[in-house]
């Protein structure tokens, strides 16, 4: 199982051991501040926006075109921006920080 660490907008860390599912589902289950997931993971909003730590970008991959279109509509995004509903936890992502 994989571990993921969320850094909230207020700077708190939420660590989830044995993370299963996509990052948005996990964040909602653990009430992670700042991740709403209004569309329930349909990639039709951007309320689950996260920033992937640079050292993890190669493993998570870049945003898809549809995902990037939504990210581009938001303010305060950058090249590390992803929608957490589009990142599925795998053993390869063990230790991921967003």
Helices and strands as residue ranges (DSSP letters): E 2-7, E 13-19, H 23-29, E 49-51, G 54-56, H 57-60, H 65-72, E 81-83, G 84-86, G 91-93, E 96-97
